[in-house]
Amino acid sequence: MRYISSRGRAPAIDFSDVLLGGLAPDGGLYLPESWPDLPGDLSGSYAELASAVMAPFVAPVIDQDEFSVMVDESYATFSHADVCPLVELESGHYLLELFHGPTLAFKDIALQLVGRLFDHELRRRDERVTIVGATSGDTGSAAMEAVRDSDRVDMVILFPRGRTSEVQRRQMTTLGSPTVHAVAIDGTFDDCQDLVKAMFADEEFRARCHLSAVNSINWARVMAQVVYYVWAVRQLDRLKVPTTFCVPTGNFGNVFAGHVARRMGLRVERFIVASNTNDILTRLLETADMVAEEVVPTLSPSMDIQISSNLERLLFELLDGNGPATAELIGRFRERGRAGLTPAQHERLVAEFGGERLTDAETLEVMAEVHASTGLVIDPHTAVGVGAARRRRRFDETVVTLSTAHPAKFPAAVEQAIGVHPELPVHLADLFDRDEVVTSLPNDLATVEDFVDSVRRG
Ligand SMILES: *Cc1c(COP(=O)(O)O)cnc(C)c1O
């Protein structure tokens, strides 16, 4: 399998370069040159299914047996035997629980594997990297947990001091690994992101420290998420009749993975794209216009995003793989903050995707109602999905809503909705007793670069 850029002006490369490379040199996102078919045999455990579904994407650069070992190890870190269990919420409406990984959010599913793939590939090349990143909460801890034992990767994650939840902070500061570093910056999440961008823009520093990233545009993350769509359909025994998925959405990586599963032959009726009040995707689906607005903080912070980075991959699909046309559309949007689809493009988009938004008040109502009627405690991101699915679901349609975080990750919102403090699962029960290791730094590039330089091994 070779990978091409969504902007059509970069050479095709193989999986290992896509994994380590990030953005294409023309600014685009990598996609496989063609969509492989799903394997004929979809039986077996989650890990077995995962190895089979992803095999064509990593061939020929990664040996299939070595890959299966990495996949097995990745999903052995999950606390549920099914990895991603399916739970019936109400007749015909299911929750796919994606939060049984080490940090309680669905990002573990991709990052546990990506961490191992990085290690494997860097060992093969005899190289090291220093991964730097900024987090407002979920991604940081999942990334740190994924590379905590790597002898090839050092990691520095910046977070805004005092602006993450205590659970999120403790997940980053209590790992006890000498090679992953949590840094509290005196500033906002945007300041942290600007520091990361500035480190990458500093060519000399970037080369000297072998800087790398594992952000949401990394193809390997999307690839790992394709698997649970197939898993859900198989668990439901609905391989021959189409199922609808409802996906709480931020950067669009998760929904795009569903689209990939469909392109590989999975019977999917359509996707419901669920947003909080940061609803650029819902508005795009309603009006054919992409118009950026200010980001508003909500109870579902991992979806507080206006410009969904992975949308570019879908636009490329919608434009029939025309890279220059995709580049033109994205360029117009970046420049003016708005860009429109043609009626024909919009029609194709809405044939596959529907959009729905929930306010915070509506999100709390869903959490309370679900708790009252079923006893289930759901997190605010999942609640946005459940609310959207209920509104959009047609008579007799089978819907699977992706449950993206464990409720204990967002205790304040859960308490506000149902008056009960959600308990952490057993493997994190002592989180509040563990010693925290954190470095506090000012919002200053030179100071942060000195710190990165002082902790890296490669
Ligand atoms: C990251 C995240 C999302 C959004 O996923 P995208 O792939 O960015 O669309 C939703 N819910 C939770 C809990 C998350 O951590």
The ligand as a Tripos MOL2 file, in Angstrom:
@<TRIPOS>MOLECULE
LIG
   15    15     1     0     0
SMALL
NO_CHARGES

@<TRIPOS>ATOM
      1 C1        -11.2360   13.3730   21.0100 C.3       1 LIG1
      2 C2        -12.5880   13.1180   21.5440 C.ar      1 LIG1
      3 C3        -13.7510   13.2790   20.7380 C.ar      1 LIG1
      4 C4        -13.7030   13.7740   19.3050 C.3       1 LIG1
      5 O1        -13.1000   12.8760   18.4220 O.3       1 LIG1
      6 P1        -12.5960   13.3380   16.9800 P.3       1 LIG1
      7 O2        -11.9010   12.1840   16.3840 O.co2     1 LIG1
      8 O3        -11.6930   14.5170   17.2230 O.co2     1 LIG1
      9 O4        -13.8060   13.7210   16.1950 O.co2     1 LIG1
     10 C5        -14.9670   12.9720   21.3110 C.ar      1 LIG1
     11 N1        -15.0710   12.5550   22.6060 N.ar      1 LIG1
     12 C6        -13.9830   12.4030   23.3920 C.ar      1 LIG1
     13 C7        -14.1710   11.9630   24.8040 C.3       1 LIG1
     14 C8        -12.7120   12.6720   22.9070 C.ar      1 LIG1
     15 O5        -11.6360   12.5240   23.7130 O.3       1 LIG1
@<TRIPOS>BOND
     1     1     2 1
     2     2     3 ar
     3     2    14 ar
     4     3     4 1
     5     3    10 ar
     6     4     5 1
     7     5     6 1
     8     6     7 2
     9     6     8 1
    10     6     9 1
    11    10    11 ar
    12    11    12 ar
    13    12    13 1
    14    12    14 ar
    15    14    15 1
@<TRIPOS>SUBSTRUCTURE
     1 LIG1         1 GROUP 0 **** ****
